[in-house]
Amino acid sequence: MPKGVYLRRVRGTMERFMNFVSPEPNSGCWLWIGARTRQGYGARFSFGRKVEGGEEPHRVAWRLFVGTIPLGRHVLHRCDVPPCVNPAHLFLGDNAENMRDMWAKGRGAHGERQGGARLTAVAVECIRRRVAAGERYDAIASDYRVTRPGVCGIARGQTWRRAGGPIVTADRRYGDLNVTRKISEVQVEQIRQRVTAGERRCDVAAAFGVSRPLVTLIMQGKIWKRPRPA
């Protein structure tokens, strides 16, 4: 393409581009007043003829006023204003920098914003309060149709970190006070009595809905040890 034709084409694109720009005097941002995405960024703008497709206006701004965008590079915002297309407020970064910038500015999908989220922030807070009150994980998991490990992760703050509610740092409570238990202290004592009386461990395990190895560990004193003195 002849240089003169290319320059006229670029000038025409600049004029058309600036028709969709509204400078903001206080911040210096160039706000895109054309169509926007759900995230607030400008929708696609054709760099040249429409048949060539288009890309995000902030990327077009970089091409028009700064230069080419190397393969694999992203155009990021210094001002944290998604509709801004002021080239002075933009910078180039790789994918890792783009992700760090996104999370640092709170734009990452988390909590209810995740497409696969099965709970809400309110439900998570309720789960944590129920755990703190001493309810068993299994019962809570059943009520909210999630897994027991899922409830454990929520209670300990390993997931849903931004949601409210008390965090259980480490559940080392003994006996009935331990909300992760599957049986009670009374049932443990009954298991010991029945095995000592000569019942088969597999039969005792079936009667209490636990595994035979668990019964063996109880009898060996490796779990559910005798209550510690206060």
ZIVEN-V189346 format. One record per backbone hydrogen bond with DSSP energy under -0.5 kcal/mol. CO is the residue of the C=O (numbers start at 1). NH is the residue of the N-H. Records with the same first field share a line. If there is no record, write none. Layout:
CO: NH, NH
//
This chain:
2: 6
3: 7
4: 8
5: 9
6: 10
7: 11
8: 12
9: 13
10: 14
11: 15
12: 16
13: 17
14: 18
15: 19
17: 20
18: 21
20: 33, 34
22: 31
23: 25
24: 28
29: 24, 31
30: 85
31: 22, 33
35: 43
37: 40
41: 37
43: 57
45: 55
46: 48
49: 52
50: 53
55: 45
56: 59, 60
57: 61
58: 62
59: 63
60: 64
61: 65
62: 66, 67
68: 70
70: 73
74: 76, 93
76: 91
80: 82
81: 84
82: 42
83: 32
85: 87
86: 89
87: 90
89: 78, 79
91: 76
93: 74
94: 98
95: 99
96: 100
97: 101
98: 102
99: 103
100: 104
101: 105
102: 107, 108
103: 106
108: 110
110: 113
111: 114
114: 117
120: 124
121: 125
122: 126
123: 127
124: 128
125: 129
126: 130
127: 131
128: 132
129: 133
130: 135
131: 134
136: 140
137: 141
138: 142
139: 143
140: 144
141: 145, 146
142: 145
147: 151
148: 152
149: 153
150: 154
151: 155
152: 156
153: 158, 159
154: 157
155: 168
160: 163
167: 169
170: 172
174: 177
175: 178
177: 179
178: 181
179: 137
184: 188
185: 189
186: 190
187: 191
188: 192
189: 193
190: 194
191: 195
192: 196
193: 197
194: 199
195: 198
200: 204
201: 205
202: 206
203: 207
204: 208
205: 209, 210
206: 209
211: 215
212: 216
213: 217
214: 218
215: 219
216: 220
217: 221, 222, 223
218: 221
//
